[in-house]
Amino acid sequence: MTRSPLRSRPAGPPAAASGGSGGIGRRSSAAAEAVSDDLRRRDSPLLTRRRRVAGLALGAIASFVPVAAYQAGLLRHLPDPPLPFLDSDRVDASGEAYRLGLVPDSALGIASYAATLALATAGRDGRPPWLALATAAKVAADAAGALLLTAEQVTRHRRVCTYCTAASALTLAMVPQVLPEARAAWRALRG
């Protein structure tokens, strides 16, 4: 496998320079250090897209944090811009928001986007095709869920949650980022 060039501004030192021998805790491996170096230090179009998906997933998680605090009773109110179709309190307090497993949907959303983040950052540059296809399938499921929840808010509540809408927009932005790697993975499997 040909190694991608170094980024012009890599994140941190090489992985092998970061650890030490002995001590308490997890041990490293050459494979783990290679993943660390590829994700942080290497440059390729597909790695750039995977980083974008990771950033978008983190943004979606951040969008759900205040909703989770509200749904858990830690916040009394979710502020919205003064637009007539925005009412995060109403949408996120509804029974539908607690229906799946009787768990606040924001907590489920955070867990789901954490899984998307894990898939986007799993493996080296040139990772196995199944990982690229799993990431694309997860992003497609996330996008379908985001569209469904937005449609539910509009049709059932006649209002939308500002934070959920932000997460939905971030989710839809992931779709074009995963397509090139998924196409290459599909060709490799069929090839």
N, C-alpha and C positions, 0 to 999 in steps of 0.2 A: 504494500500500500504506500502510495506517495504521500509524504507529509505536506500539509498545507504550510505556506509561509507564515512567519511570525507576524502578528499584528504590529502596526506602527507604534502603538502604545499598549503593550500587553498588560494584563491585570496581574500584578504580583510576580514573585520570583518563580522559577521552575519548581514543580512539586517536589522533586528529589532534594532540593535545597531547603525545604520547609520543615521537614521532620527530623527526628533524631532517633537513635536507638535506645532501647530500654524504656523504662517508665511504665506508667499505668495507662491502659486504654487500648484503642484499636490499633492494629498493625496496618501498614500500607502494603501495597503490591505494585508491581510494575504496571499492571493494567489500570489500577485506580489512579496512579500518577499520570498515566498517558491521557486518561479522560480529563483529569484536572488541567493538564497543560493544554489539551485541545480546546476545551471550553473557554479557558481564560486567556490563552496566549496565541492561539493559531487563528489564521484568517482564511476563510473560504466563503463563497456565496451561501452555501447551505448552513454553515455555522452562524453566519450573520442572521439568517432567517430564523434559526432555532433560538438565537438570543432574543430576537424580536418577540417570538412567541412566549418566551420566558418572561420578558418584560411586560407584555400584555396580560399574561396570567397573573403576575404580581399586581398589576393595576386593578384587575378585576377583584382580586382578594382584598386589596385596599378599599375598593368601593363598597364591599360587603361588611367591612369591620364596623362602621357606625350603625349599619342596619342590625348586625348581630348584637351590638350593645343595646340598641333600642328593643329588639325582640326579647332580649334576656332581662329587660327591666332596669338596665344600668343607665340608660338615657331616657328622659321624659319626653323628648321631642326630637324629630329629625328635621332640621331646617331645609327649606326648599327655596329656590329663586321664586320671586313673586309672579308666577304664571298660573293661569286658571286651571290648567290640566295637570299640574304637579301637586301631589299630596302623598308624600312618602309615609306619613303617619297612618293614614287610612289604609293604604295598600298593605303595608308591612304589619299592621295589627289584625288584618283579616284572618279568618279561620283557614282560608286556603294557604296562607303563608306558614301554617303549622300542620298541614294535612299529611304530608309524606312522613310516615314514621312518628308522627306527633313531635317532630323536631322542627325548630325554626328553620325556614328555608335558607336563611343567610348562612347558617352553620353548615348546611349541606353544600351550599355554593362554594364556601371557602374550602371545604374538603375536596370538592370536585376540581376546583382550579388548582389546588395543591397537586392533585394527580396529573393534571395537564402540565404543570410546571415540571414535575418529575419526569414525565415522558419526553418533554422537549429537551431536557438536559441530560437524558440518559444516553450513555455511549459516546464513543469518539467520533471525530469527523470520519465519514465513510462508514457509519455504523451499520449493523445488520438491517436488511430491508424490512424485516418484521417490525422493528422499532419505529421506523419512519411511517409505516402503514398504521401501526397502533396509534401513533401521535395524530396522524391525519384523521383516523376514525374517531378518536376522542374529541378533537377539535370540531369535527362535523356534528357529533352528538351535542357538544356544548352550544354550538351555533343554533341547532334545531331547538334545544331547550330555551335558549335566550329569546328566540323568535316566538315560541309558544308562550312563555311567561309574559312577554311584552303584549302579545295579542290578548292574553287573559286579563291583564291589567286594563287595557283599553276597553274591552268589551264588557267585562264584569264590573269594574269599578268606575269606569269612565274617567279615570285618573291614572297617572303613572308615577312610579317611584323614581326620583332623580338618580339615586345611587344604583338602582337596578338597571336603569336605562344606560348609565355610564358603563356598567359591567357588560351589558349586551353589545354596546358599540365596540368595546375592546375585544369582545369575543368574535364579532363578525370580522374585525381587522385581522384576526389570526388566520382565517381561512386562506387568503391568498399566500400567506407565508408558508403554509405547510404543503401546498400543492406541488412545487417543483421537486422537493425531496420525495414526496409520495409517488409522483410519476416515475422518477428515476428508480425507486425501489420496486415499483410494479414491473418496469422493464427488466430489471435485474432478475426478478423471480421468474418471469416468463422467458427470459433470454436463453 
